[in-house]
Amino acid sequence: MPRLPKSWIGFLTRVAGIASVVAAASPIYSVAERASDARLQLAQASFDWLRKNEVPPDKPVRRLGAIANWGYWLSSFDVEQVVSAPHDLMVVDNGVSANRRFMRERSAKEVARMRRRPDGTTRLLLAYLSFGEAERYRAYWRPEWHDPAKRPPWLGAPNPHWDGNYAVQYWQPEWQQLIFGAPESYLDIIMAQGFDGVYLDRADAFLQWEKSRPSARADMASFVRALSDYARRKNPNFLIVMQNAEELLDDRQVLEAIDGMAKEDLLYGVDRPEAPNKPQDVKYSVQQLRMAHNAGRKILVVEYLADPAKMETAEKLITAEGFVPYFAPRSLNCLNPPAVPGATGALPPHPCR
């Protein structure tokens, strides 16, 4: 796990001891551990120093700054259900599939319709795009690839945890050409449909390749930068939000390539459903996300929770960082109402479980 620079560690340790280092690097962790008031005061002093020494902020990223809430709905929706949603930003699928088979792309008319909220104002609409893993329910999938003997050399083993998904050698030109660069490429279709941007998933796929390919992390960073550069040449206002892989934010060029970061399971659910995550993992992720937030990037957090008490706790901790939470079932097959930043008391009812 990457660590804070030694200069920061030394300072924080002198100010507040090892427990305060953890608290300074993550207010979420310090609250979760219910540190004493004295420790919290020392942690806050350390945190103030940390903020002053982080990457200086860029200009605020256009259009995402006003987002106060968001929703994430990939399956089992129709256009009118999205239209009726109150969310400022929605992440949806750009296509229609059934039984893990591709059916059709959403039309430009449907996309334009989903961008309108009930009051007639526009929302931001991002298309989900998994670029670090192949999915058999996409337009690029070829029927012969169902036969392992006929799969291209860059297409790897199936994902045992997600039916219809496959590992890919994402650094290979043949795969990248399916993702962007031609009218029939995944990204190009999304742009032609009229989406405001993309929600990039599986950038963290580099983790499964690092042992066999030392350049896996750098390859993924290059892929993100190339995709972003291409999209912005076509449309300077097109938005790029990357989910997970916060390790890549150490590459300044990756940070510059994105308008926002999304994080799944920040506080709960990495080891088992609704279980608290390891404190050191929370600390590291918050540190990386905070760096991006301070550089003007919007931070979206999705927690897969059904317990109302945990949702309320998570909402307070996430919004205290300036991040924007959303609560969903892991299948992403229904839509919950927005979490209200800074809300006190019980959250609105969450019927979607």
Phi and psi in degrees as a GROMACS rama.xvg file:
@    title "Ramachandran Plot"
@    xaxis  label "Phi"
@    yaxis  label "Psi"
@TYPE xy
-59.3524  154.776  PRO-2
-123.465  165.717  ARG-3
-63.8635  150.937  LEU-4
-55.895  148.997  PRO-5
-58.6369  -34.8665  LYS-6
-63.3367  -37.357  SER-7
-69.8993  -44.0831  TRP-8
-60.1551  -43.9189  ILE-9
-61.9851  -43.7272  GLY-10
-64.5457  -48.4055  PHE-11
-63.7885  -38.5344  LEU-12
-64.8055  -41.125  THR-13
-64.4991  -37.2713  ARG-14
-72.7518  -46.4933  VAL-15
-136.662  4.04594  ALA-16
79.5121  174.491  GLY-17
-61.0085  -38.7318  ILE-18
-62.147  -35.8107  ALA-19
-75.2522  -26.27  SER-20
-59.2525  -45.9107  VAL-21
-62.3325  -45.8772  VAL-22
-63.5586  -40.8851  ALA-23
-65.5525  -38.3938  ALA-24
-75.182  -16.6008  ALA-25
-155.556  98.5228  SER-26
-55.5552  -32.7616  PRO-27
-57.8337  -46.3402  ILE-28
-66.0504  -41.6054  TYR-29
-63.5429  -39.4801  SER-30
-67.5551  -42.8406  VAL-31
-60.0316  -35.52  ALA-32
-86.9807  -3.98377  GLU-33
53.4199  54.3802  ARG-34
-64.9185  158.55  ALA-35
-67.6343  160.774  SER-36
-59.0569  -41.0594  ASP-37
-62.4584  -44.3196  ALA-38
-62.8852  -39.2523  ARG-39
-65.0261  -37.6037  LEU-40
-64.7366  -42.9709  GLN-41
-64.8486  -39.9292  LEU-42
-62.7066  -39.726  ALA-43
-65.1361  -38.4275  GLN-44
-61.6552  -42.3293  ALA-45
-66.3652  -40.3589  SER-46
-62.5153  -41.2414  PHE-47
-60.6302  -41.5071  ASP-48
-63.7366  -40.2747  TRP-49
-62.3504  -43.0659  LEU-50
-61.1949  -40.2448  ARG-51
-66.5804  -23.6354  LYS-52
-105.488  6.94661  ASN-53
-83.8639  176.164  GLU-54
-57.8576  129.448  VAL-55
-62.8337  145.07  PRO-56
-69.2236  144.972  PRO-57
-82.6831  -178.595  ASP-58
-62.6158  144.745  LYS-59
-54.5048  138.129  PRO-60
-73.0939  130.153  VAL-61
-59.5724  137.838  ARG-62
78.3854  -28.0426  ARG-63
-86.6263  -16.4427  LEU-64
-60.8459  -31.9005  GLY-65
-87.8812  -0.0354081  ALA-66
-70.3872  117.985  ILE-67
-102.416  -17.7382  ALA-68
-156.315  166.929  ASN-69
-155.37  167.091  TRP-70
-138.642  157.883  GLY-71
-140.704  108.774  TYR-72
-143.874  109.422  TRP-73
-106.649  -23.6573  LEU-74
-138.824  159.719  SER-75
61.3735  36.8743  SER-76
-122.524  157.88  PHE-77
-120.37  168.635  ASP-78
-58.6346  -44.491  VAL-79
-66.9884  -29.3444  GLU-80
-66.3668  -38.1637  GLN-81
-68.6656  -42.4093  VAL-82
-56.2855  -40.9583  VAL-83
-76.3983  -8.40117  SER-84
-71.5395  143.136  ALA-85
-87.7157  0.935059  PRO-86
-68.5007  144.18  HIS-87
-69.6083  -34.3384  ASP-88
-136.006  137.492  LEU-89
-128.087  138.53  MET-90
-107.407  120.392  VAL-91
-135.342  170.27  VAL-92
-83.4218  142.638  ASP-93
-84.9669  -6.00855  ASN-94
-130.419  176.143  GLY-95
-118.269  130.026  VAL-96
-133.534  160.92  SER-97
-148.238  134.669  ALA-98
53.7515  41.1744  ASN-99
58.8992  34.2324  ARG-100
-130.659  138.737  ARG-101
-70.1786  136.449  PHE-102
-110.74  -56.5556  MET-103
-165.161  166.36  ARG-104
-87.1877  150.314  GLU-105
-65.0572  143.971  ARG-106
-79.8778  160.351  SER-107
-60.6262  -33.6096  ALA-108
-65.5316  -41.7969  LYS-109
-64.2534  -41.5637  GLU-110
-63.7275  -45.1096  VAL-111
-60.7422  -37.7457  ALA-112
-65.4552  -42.7498  ARG-113
-69.4396  -19.9673  MET-114
-75.9463  -9.82151  ARG-115
-95.8229  129.762  ARG-116
-86.2459  169.529  ARG-117
-56.797  -31.105  PRO-118
-85.9471  4.07486  ASP-119
93.0914  -12.9381  GLY-120
-75.614  162.364  THR-121
-91.6449  146.912  THR-122
-110.002  166.838  ARG-123
-86.6641  134.185  LEU-124
-121.991  114.89  LEU-125
-106.057  141.296  LEU-126
-95.9419  130.278  ALA-127
-64.7183  134.876  TYR-128
-143.07  107.128  LEU-129
-86.8824  110.105  SER-130
-111.208  -3.34679  PHE-131
-105.979  5.50413  GLY-132
-154.275  144.457  GLU-133
-89.4418  149.727  ALA-134
-130.836  129.73  GLU-135
-74.8681  -7.2824  ARG-136
-102.059  34.2973  TYR-137
-117.874  160.44  ARG-138
-63.4448  -27.58  ALA-139
-75.3593  -16.2551  TYR-140
-67.8499  136.411  TRP-141
-103.726  137.63  ARG-142
-55.1573  -34.8494  PRO-143
-68.189  -16.1376  GLU-144
-71.5116  -12.1289  TRP-145
-65.3905  -22.4857  HIS-146
-89.5555  113.986  ASP-147
-53.9348  -30.1665  PRO-148
-71.3673  -17.3488  ALA-149
-108.98  7.08272  LYS-150
-75.7226  147.82  ARG-151
-65.0386  155.203  PRO-152
-62.9799  -22.3068  PRO-153
-82.8857  -9.51356  TRP-154
-92.0392  121.876  LEU-155
-100.936  -152.301  GLY-156
-74.2246  153.945  ALA-157
-67.0688  150.129  PRO-158
-76.5644  116.532  ASN-159
-68.7107  -14.4657  PRO-160
-100.857  -9.0266  HIS-161
-144.348  105.418  TRP-162
-59.3685  131.81  ASP-163
90.0612  1.22873  GLY-164
-107.29  148.582  ASN-165
-139.426  144.002  TYR-166
-64.7302  147.783  ALA-167
-134.967  150.16  VAL-168
-82.4787  85.3934  GLN-169
-66.5748  -13.6828  TYR-170
-81.2625  -11.6901  TRP-171
-74.1054  134.948  GLN-172
-57.0557  -34.7  PRO-173
-62.6247  -40.2073  GLU-174
-69.0536  -46.1635  TRP-175
-62.592  -31.6457  GLN-176
-68.8923  -26.5338  GLN-177
-72.3245  -25.988  LEU-178
-85.4168  -43.9075  ILE-179
-153.689  157.848  PHE-180
116.379  -6.19232  GLY-181
-145.269  156.914  ALA-182
-54.9528  -30.4753  PRO-183
-91.8849  2.82838  GLU-184
-72.9912  155.92  SER-185
-54.8279  -54.5495  TYR-186
-63.0552  -42.3989  LEU-187
-63.5342  -37.5758  ASP-188
-63.2475  -44.7774  ILE-189
-58.5089  -44.2366  ILE-190
-65.3751  -40.2631  MET-191
-66.7751  -28.2908  ALA-192
-70.5402  -21.4953  GLN-193
101.959  15.5176  GLY-194
-66.3377  153.702  PHE-195
-77.3476  -20.2585  ASP-196
178.345  -171.071  GLY-197
-124.469  154.104  VAL-198
-114.835  97.6601  TYR-199
-79.0179  122.824  LEU-200
-114.329  156.895  ASP-201
68.1952  29.446  ARG-202
-64.3641  -22.9516  ALA-203
-78.1671  3.56597  ASP-204
-62.0877  -19.3857  ALA-205
-60.4867  -25.2444  PHE-206
-62.6849  -32.6465  LEU-207
-80.8802  -8.33656  GLN-208
-108.058  -8.16339  TRP-209
-61.9811  -34.1356  GLU-210
-69.1546  -38.0708  LYS-211
-91.724  -17.6454  SER-212
-139.554  99.2685  ARG-213
-57.0938  -26.5497  PRO-214
-90.1546  11.3708  SER-215
-57.0668  -43.0294  ALA-216
-65.9876  -46.4104  ARG-217
-63.7377  -35.8787  ALA-218
-62.0303  -42.2441  ASP-219
-67.9512  -41.6224  MET-220
-59.4143  -41.8487  ALA-221
-64.0764  -38.6511  SER-222
-62.6854  -46.2535  PHE-223
-59.5807  -47.2154  VAL-224
-63.4248  -42.606  ARG-225
-65.3163  -42.6331  ALA-226
-63.0169  -45.5591  LEU-227
-63.8157  -44.4678  SER-228
-59.8455  -42.808  ASP-229
-63.7152  -47.8088  TYR-230
-61.0736  -42.1728  ALA-231
-74.4002  -24.6006  ARG-232
-67.5016  -35.8912  ARG-233
-77.1246  -36.9388  LYS-234
-150.989  101.358  ASN-235
-59.0027  -20.7081  PRO-236
-91.6123  -0.79547  ASN-237
-69.157  135.453  PHE-238
-97.4984  140.796  LEU-239
-121.629  115.093  ILE-240
-118.391  128.002  VAL-241
-107.735  130.978  MET-242
-95.8033  130.784  GLN-243
62.6463  -163.16  ASN-244
56.8606  39.0104  ALA-245
-63.6618  -14.0361  GLU-246
-59.2205  -31.356  GLU-247
-69.6486  -14.6925  LEU-248
-68.1859  -13.1293  LEU-249
-66.5535  -20.1898  ASP-250
-86.8531  111.112  ASP-251
-57.5357  -33.1475  ARG-252
-68.9916  -30.0377  GLN-253
-67.9791  -45.1136  VAL-254
-57.5618  -41.1329  LEU-255
-70.5832  -21.4442  GLU-256
-81.7284  -13.4144  ALA-257
-117.784  155.309  ILE-258
-101.039  -18.6372  ASP-259
-160.784  163.178  GLY-260
-123.387  142.165  MET-261
-120.425  146.094  ALA-262
-134.255  124.696  LYS-263
-88.9174  147.162  GLU-264
53.0068  47.4676  ASP-265
-65.8313  -43.3984  LEU-266
-107.377  -31.3013  LEU-267
-135.677  154.554  TYR-268
95.3149  0.248001  GLY-269
-69.1446  -45.475  VAL-270
-85.9808  -39.4803  ASP-271
-159.472  158.654  ARG-272
-54.2537  127.831  PRO-273
66.4632  6.38746  GLU-274
-82.7252  140.604  ALA-275
-59.4379  141.876  PRO-276
-77.5088  163.846  ASN-277
-63.1474  134.51  LYS-278
-55.0149  -39.1055  PRO-279
-67.9361  -29.7807  GLN-280
-71.845  -41.6773  ASP-281
-61.4209  -45.0188  VAL-282
-57.0695  -48.1794  LYS-283
-65.0413  -46.4873  TYR-284
-62.6365  -43.0467  SER-285
-63.0587  -41.579  VAL-286
-57.7707  -46.3606  GLN-287
-67.449  -42.987  GLN-288
-67.1133  -36.9897  LEU-289
-63.5049  -39.1368  ARG-290
-59.5222  -44.3776  MET-291
-66.7008  -39.4454  ALA-292
-62.3471  -42.8504  HIS-293
-65.9591  -23.5678  ASN-294
-89.5756  11.6891  ALA-295
92.3764  9.00139  GLY-296
-91.4075  138.577  ARG-297
-73.4036  137.614  LYS-298
-115.114  118.267  ILE-299
-106.675  136.743  LEU-300
-126.23  130.173  VAL-301
-116.222  122.784  VAL-302
-110.993  131.017  GLU-303
-91.7498  83.0249  TYR-304
-127.529  149.283  LEU-305
-122.896  -18.7064  ALA-306
-73.036  115.771  ASP-307
-58.3216  -37.8665  PRO-308
-65.7475  -41.721  ALA-309
-67.2559  -36.8533  LYS-310
-63.274  -42.5336  MET-311
-65.7002  -42.3015  GLU-312
-62.5022  -46.1922  THR-313
-63.0114  -40.3787  ALA-314
-59.5998  -43.1377  GLU-315
-66.176  -43.4211  LYS-316
-69.6963  -39.7648  LEU-317
-69.2655  -46.042  ILE-318
-69.6657  -25.9214  THR-319
-61.5726  -27.2674  ALA-320
-83.8422  -7.04619  GLU-321
86.4859  9.28781  GLY-322
-88.7098  165.761  PHE-323
-114.332  114.491  VAL-324
-89.0235  157.011  PRO-325
-147.122  143.148  TYR-326
-116.328  133.172  PHE-327
-149.292  160.58  ALA-328
-75.7899  150.308  PRO-329
-63.789  -24.9686  ARG-330
-73.728  -14.4697  SER-331
52.542  41.8877  LEU-332
-107.109  11.2035  ASN-333
-158.947  172.089  CYS-334
-122.418  128.009  LEU-335
-91.9076  157.666  ASN-336
-65.4652  162.025  PRO-337
-64.1295  145.082  PRO-338
-77.2753  138.057  ALA-339
-96.6986  113.173  VAL-340
-56.3789  132.393  PRO-341
75.5848  12.0767  GLY-342
-65.2356  148.646  ALA-343
-116.806  152.555  THR-344
77.4755  -165.407  GLY-345
-67.833  143.161  ALA-346
-70.6772  162.22  LEU-347
-57.757  156.063  PRO-348
-56.4047  139.72  PRO-349
-116.804  89.6962  HIS-350
-74.2778  -17.1137  PRO-351
-88.6022  114.301  CYS-352
